[in-house]
Amino acid sequence: MATAATTSSKQTVLQYPGAAPSVSARIHPVVLFNICDAFVRRPDQAGRVIGTLLGSTSSDGTVEIKNSYVVPHNESADQVALDIDYHHNMFVSHQKVNPKEVIVGWFSTGFGVSGGSSLIHEFYSREVQNPIHLTVDTGFTNGEASIKAYVSANLTLGDRQLAAHFQEIPLDMRLIEAERVGFDLLKNTSVDKIPNDLEGMESSMERLYTLINDVYKYVDDVVEGRVQGDNNIGRFIAEALASLPKLSPAAFDKVFNDKIQDNLSLVYLSSLTRTQLSIAEKLNTAAQIL
């Protein structure tokens, strides 16, 4: 999209960034845990945490964010100073461990894009073409952790660049069940305690029950003609049903109950071991005193 202002001798065109680019991002949960841990351990005078994102880019433009590290910085109202030597040394160290992970962008804590983001983004634009800017709201501004990804587009007037415009892009988080339980705890403002195995299983079963009800309602709506069917969703449902083992209800109940009994046995044995170690430590302490 562009607008034009005409004068008596020449035409000046103010160019705005067009539609959002065909770029999307997929983030691994370990990156979020690293960022939150770095925010908790930040220096007292630091308002936010800034760092580098590592990963890879697929042929369809999807950026997969797999790792991250913090870069020390000093920030004031009108300038940001990054420790570039530290950034390069950390990247070289990561390359020795996993040479397939390259720089794909940078992250910062806080809600949305801040004033100094354009300066930092300009630096990372020299490190990689079209870097991703990831923001993690560790302050729970809206009651939960907001996680967003952006790319930058230039706003120009004729041949002169005026500013950088950040455009939000789709961000996907694919978690296994164990990671999802931890992430649900992380995005809540407060929790009483970390759930044990049985509580985690109960939460997972409740979520599974809700998803099954949603699928049942969708299939029923398609059959009754209330909604238009989607071939991709149909294939996903068929693959999910095909992956289930063919067990009778009685056999499934037996397998499930046996698994529950195994978990309870492990909990009981762990408790016995912990009690035995505690008694042995007290006896050893008493023997040393006598």
Backbone torsions as a table, in degrees:
resi	resn	phi	psi	omega
1	MET	NA	140.4	-178.7
2	ALA	-148.3	150.4	174.7
3	THR	-122.9	151.2	-175.8
4	ALA	-128.9	139.5	174.9
5	ALA	-118.5	124.0	-174.3
6	THR	-102.8	132.4	174.2
7	THR	-110.7	-177.1	-176.6
8	SER	-68.7	-25.0	-173.7
9	SER	-117.6	-25.2	-176.3
10	LYS	-153.8	169.9	-178.2
11	GLN	-115.9	130.4	178.0
12	THR	-109.8	126.0	-176.0
13	VAL	-110.2	124.0	175.1
14	LEU	-96.8	113.1	-173.8
15	GLN	-99.2	122.8	176.4
16	TYR	-100.8	152.8	174.6
17	PRO	-64.6	141.4	-177.4
18	GLY	-81.6	-146.0	-178.8
19	ALA	-66.1	159.0	-178.7
20	ALA	-58.8	136.0	-177.5
21	PRO	-65.9	159.4	-178.9
22	SER	-81.3	63.1	179.0
23	VAL	-126.1	136.3	175.1
24	SER	-134.6	164.1	-177.3
25	ALA	-130.8	147.5	175.0
26	ARG	-128.6	128.0	-173.2
27	ILE	-117.2	139.8	175.3
28	HIS	-87.3	144.9	-175.7
29	PRO	-62.8	-27.4	-179.9
30	VAL	-61.1	-29.0	178.1
31	VAL	-65.3	-43.7	179.1
32	LEU	-64.3	-41.4	178.5
33	PHE	-63.9	-40.6	177.7
34	ASN	-61.7	-42.6	-178.4
35	ILE	-66.2	-44.4	179.8
36	CYS	-65.8	-38.7	177.5
37	ASP	-64.6	-40.5	178.3
38	ALA	-65.8	-35.6	178.7
39	PHE	-66.2	-40.2	178.8
40	VAL	-65.4	-35.2	-176.3
41	ARG	-92.5	6.8	-176.8
42	ARG	-64.7	156.7	174.9
43	PRO	-61.5	154.1	-176.0
44	ASP	-60.2	-35.1	-176.7
45	GLN	-82.5	-7.3	-176.9
46	ALA	-83.5	128.4	178.4
47	GLY	-82.6	-29.6	179.1
48	ARG	-147.7	172.5	179.7
49	VAL	-116.1	136.3	-179.7
50	ILE	-124.7	145.0	179.3
51	GLY	-165.3	-177.5	-175.2
52	THR	-103.8	141.1	176.0
53	LEU	-102.0	135.9	178.7
54	LEU	-118.4	149.1	179.0
55	GLY	171.0	-143.9	-178.1
56	SER	-149.5	163.8	179.4
57	THR	-123.5	127.8	-179.6
58	SER	-85.4	172.5	-176.8
59	SER	-68.3	-23.6	-179.9
60	ASP	-88.4	6.4	177.3
61	GLY	92.2	3.2	178.6
62	THR	-80.3	125.0	178.7
63	VAL	-96.7	119.6	179.4
64	GLU	-99.9	115.3	-177.6
65	ILE	-94.0	113.0	-172.2
66	LYS	-110.1	-24.0	-174.5
67	ASN	-153.7	171.9	-178.9
68	SER	-162.7	161.8	171.4
69	TYR	-151.6	151.7	-176.7
70	VAL	-81.8	144.1	174.6
71	VAL	-117.5	120.4	178.5
72	PRO	-59.6	145.6	-178.4
73	HIS	-154.1	158.7	170.7
74	ASN	-121.2	133.9	-173.2
75	GLU	-133.0	134.3	175.0
76	SER	-127.1	-171.5	-175.6
77	ALA	-65.3	-32.7	-173.4
78	ASP	-121.9	3.0	-179.7
79	GLN	-154.1	156.7	177.8
80	VAL	-132.6	130.3	179.7
81	ALA	-116.6	116.5	177.6
82	LEU	-97.6	147.4	173.7
83	ASP	-82.3	89.1	-173.4
84	ILE	-67.5	-38.3	179.0
85	ASP	-61.4	-42.5	178.4
86	TYR	-62.9	-42.4	179.0
87	HIS	-59.1	-46.9	-179.0
88	HIS	-67.6	-38.8	179.2
89	ASN	-65.4	-40.3	178.7
90	MET	-66.7	-38.5	179.7
91	PHE	-66.1	-40.8	177.7
92	VAL	-62.6	-40.1	178.6
93	SER	-64.0	-42.5	178.4
94	HIS	-65.4	-36.2	179.6
95	GLN	-64.0	-32.1	178.3
96	LYS	-67.0	-33.3	-179.1
97	VAL	-83.1	-45.9	-178.6
98	ASN	-139.7	90.6	-176.1
99	PRO	-67.6	-13.1	-179.9
100	LYS	-79.5	-16.1	179.5
101	GLU	-88.0	122.2	-179.0
102	VAL	-118.8	171.1	178.5
103	ILE	-71.7	127.4	178.6
104	VAL	-119.9	-5.9	179.4
105	GLY	160.7	-154.0	-177.7
106	TRP	-149.0	163.2	-178.5
107	PHE	-129.0	161.1	171.6
108	SER	-150.9	149.7	174.2
109	THR	-87.7	154.2	-178.1
110	GLY	124.8	169.1	-176.8
111	PHE	-92.8	109.7	176.6
112	GLY	74.6	-167.0	-177.4
113	VAL	-86.1	133.2	-179.5
114	SER	-102.0	179.5	-174.8
115	GLY	-64.3	-38.8	-177.0
116	GLY	-86.0	4.4	-175.8
117	SER	-65.0	-34.8	-177.9
118	SER	-65.1	-35.2	178.6
119	LEU	-66.7	-43.7	179.5
120	ILE	-68.3	-39.1	-179.8
121	HIS	-64.7	-33.8	177.3
122	GLU	-63.2	-39.6	177.5
123	PHE	-63.5	-46.5	-178.2
124	TYR	-70.8	-20.4	174.9
125	SER	-67.7	-23.7	174.4
126	ARG	-81.8	-18.3	179.0
127	GLU	-86.3	-35.8	-177.7
128	VAL	-151.2	148.7	179.1
129	GLN	-75.0	131.8	177.8
130	ASN	52.5	64.7	-177.8
131	PRO	-70.8	155.7	175.5
132	ILE	-90.7	137.8	173.0
133	HIS	-111.1	116.3	-178.8
134	LEU	-105.6	130.6	176.7
135	THR	-117.2	135.9	178.5
136	VAL	-124.6	117.5	-177.6
137	ASP	-83.2	87.1	178.8
138	THR	-76.1	-8.7	178.3
139	GLY	-90.0	-1.1	178.6
140	PHE	51.5	54.7	-175.9
141	THR	-59.3	-42.7	-179.5
142	ASN	-103.3	23.9	179.0
143	GLY	88.9	-3.5	176.9
144	GLU	-153.0	166.8	-178.8
145	ALA	-76.3	114.0	177.3
146	SER	-91.3	125.9	-177.8
147	ILE	-123.5	119.3	-176.6
148	LYS	-136.2	155.7	178.4
149	ALA	-125.2	143.3	-177.3
150	TYR	-135.4	157.2	163.7
151	VAL	-124.5	160.5	-175.7
152	SER	-107.6	140.0	174.2
153	ALA	-128.1	145.6	-176.3
154	ASN	-86.1	137.9	173.0
155	LEU	-103.7	117.2	-172.6
156	THR	-121.6	152.8	173.3
157	LEU	-120.7	102.1	-172.4
158	GLY	67.7	-121.2	177.8
159	ASP	-97.7	0.6	-175.5
160	ARG	-102.2	131.1	177.9
161	GLN	-82.8	126.2	-178.0
162	LEU	-94.0	-46.1	-174.8
163	ALA	-161.8	173.7	175.5
164	ALA	-108.5	132.0	-179.3
165	HIS	-110.1	122.6	-178.9
166	PHE	-91.6	126.2	179.4
167	GLN	-111.8	129.9	179.3
168	GLU	-73.6	141.3	179.3
169	ILE	-122.1	160.2	179.0
170	PRO	-62.1	137.5	179.7
171	LEU	-127.2	126.0	-176.3
172	ASP	-116.4	135.0	175.9
173	MET	-122.6	111.2	178.8
174	ARG	-106.9	114.3	-173.2
175	LEU	-119.6	143.1	167.8
176	ILE	-76.3	169.2	-170.4
177	GLU	-62.4	-40.7	179.6
178	ALA	-62.9	-39.8	177.8
179	GLU	-69.5	-34.4	-179.3
180	ARG	-66.3	-38.3	178.0
181	VAL	-60.9	-44.6	177.8
182	GLY	-65.1	-38.7	-179.7
183	PHE	-69.0	-36.8	176.9
184	ASP	-62.2	-37.8	175.7
185	LEU	-67.1	-38.9	-175.6
186	LEU	-66.5	-38.1	-174.6
187	LYS	-84.6	-6.1	172.8
188	ASN	-82.9	148.5	-178.5
189	THR	-69.6	-31.9	179.9
190	SER	-155.9	147.7	175.8
191	VAL	-136.0	148.0	179.6
192	ASP	-72.8	-43.1	-179.8
193	LYS	-162.4	161.4	176.1
194	ILE	-76.0	129.8	-177.5
195	PRO	-66.8	147.2	175.7
196	ASN	-81.8	-173.2	-175.0
197	ASP	-62.3	-43.6	-177.3
198	LEU	-68.2	-40.6	178.1
199	GLU	-66.5	-38.4	176.2
200	GLY	-64.4	-39.1	177.1
201	MET	-65.5	-40.3	178.8
202	GLU	-62.3	-43.1	178.4
203	SER	-63.5	-40.2	179.4
204	SER	-65.8	-40.0	179.4
205	MET	-67.3	-37.3	176.7
206	GLU	-64.0	-40.7	177.9
207	ARG	-66.6	-40.3	178.2
208	LEU	-63.3	-41.0	178.4
209	TYR	-61.8	-40.3	178.3
210	THR	-65.0	-42.1	179.4
211	LEU	-65.3	-39.9	178.6
212	ILE	-63.1	-40.8	177.4
213	ASN	-63.2	-39.1	178.5
214	ASP	-63.9	-42.8	179.1
215	VAL	-65.2	-42.6	179.2
216	TYR	-60.6	-43.3	179.9
217	LYS	-65.4	-40.1	179.7
218	TYR	-63.9	-46.6	-179.7
219	VAL	-62.6	-41.8	179.5
220	ASP	-63.3	-40.1	179.0
221	ASP	-65.6	-38.1	178.8
222	VAL	-67.0	-43.7	-179.3
223	VAL	-63.1	-39.8	-178.6
224	GLU	-81.0	-5.4	177.6
225	GLY	81.3	15.4	180.0
226	ARG	-78.4	-27.7	177.1
227	VAL	-133.2	157.8	177.9
228	GLN	-80.7	129.5	-179.1
229	GLY	-71.0	148.0	178.5
230	ASP	-113.2	124.2	-177.8
231	ASN	-62.4	-38.0	-179.6
232	ASN	-64.8	-44.1	178.1
233	ILE	-63.3	-40.1	178.2
234	GLY	-60.2	-41.1	178.0
235	ARG	-65.4	-40.7	178.5
236	PHE	-62.0	-42.1	179.0
237	ILE	-64.8	-42.1	179.3
238	ALA	-63.5	-41.6	178.8
239	GLU	-65.6	-38.3	179.0
240	ALA	-65.2	-42.3	179.1
241	LEU	-67.9	-37.2	-179.7
242	ALA	-68.7	-24.9	-179.0
243	SER	-79.3	-12.6	-179.1
244	LEU	-76.6	137.2	176.2
245	PRO	-69.2	147.4	179.8
246	LYS	-84.7	93.4	-179.2
247	LEU	-124.1	145.0	173.3
248	SER	-72.9	157.8	178.4
249	PRO	-54.9	-38.6	-179.7
250	ALA	-65.9	-42.3	179.6
251	ALA	-66.7	-38.8	178.5
252	PHE	-64.2	-43.1	178.4
253	ASP	-60.5	-39.1	-179.9
254	LYS	-66.1	-45.1	179.1
255	VAL	-62.6	-42.8	-179.0
256	PHE	-65.1	-46.1	-179.3
257	ASN	-65.2	-37.0	177.1
258	ASP	-62.9	-39.5	178.2
259	LYS	-65.0	-39.7	177.6
260	ILE	-63.1	-43.3	179.7
261	GLN	-64.1	-36.9	176.9
262	ASP	-63.6	-41.9	179.0
263	ASN	-64.9	-42.3	178.7
264	LEU	-64.4	-37.3	178.3
265	SER	-64.4	-41.6	177.6
266	LEU	-62.8	-41.4	178.1
267	VAL	-63.1	-41.7	-179.6
268	TYR	-65.9	-44.4	179.1
269	LEU	-65.0	-37.8	177.2
270	SER	-63.6	-40.1	178.3
271	SER	-65.6	-40.9	177.4
272	LEU	-62.7	-44.2	179.8
273	THR	-62.0	-43.9	179.9
274	ARG	-63.6	-40.3	178.7
275	THR	-66.3	-41.3	179.6
276	GLN	-64.1	-41.4	178.8
277	LEU	-65.4	-37.6	178.9
278	SER	-65.5	-42.9	178.6
279	ILE	-64.9	-43.2	179.9
280	ALA	-62.2	-38.7	179.0
281	GLU	-65.9	-40.0	178.8
282	LYS	-68.1	-40.4	177.3
283	LEU	-63.7	-39.8	178.8
284	ASN	-64.8	-40.6	178.1
285	THR	-65.3	-41.9	179.3
286	ALA	-64.6	-38.9	179.0
287	ALA	-64.9	-36.8	178.4
288	GLN	-68.3	-35.7	179.4
289	ILE	-68.7	-41.8	178.9
290	LEU	-70.1	NA	NA
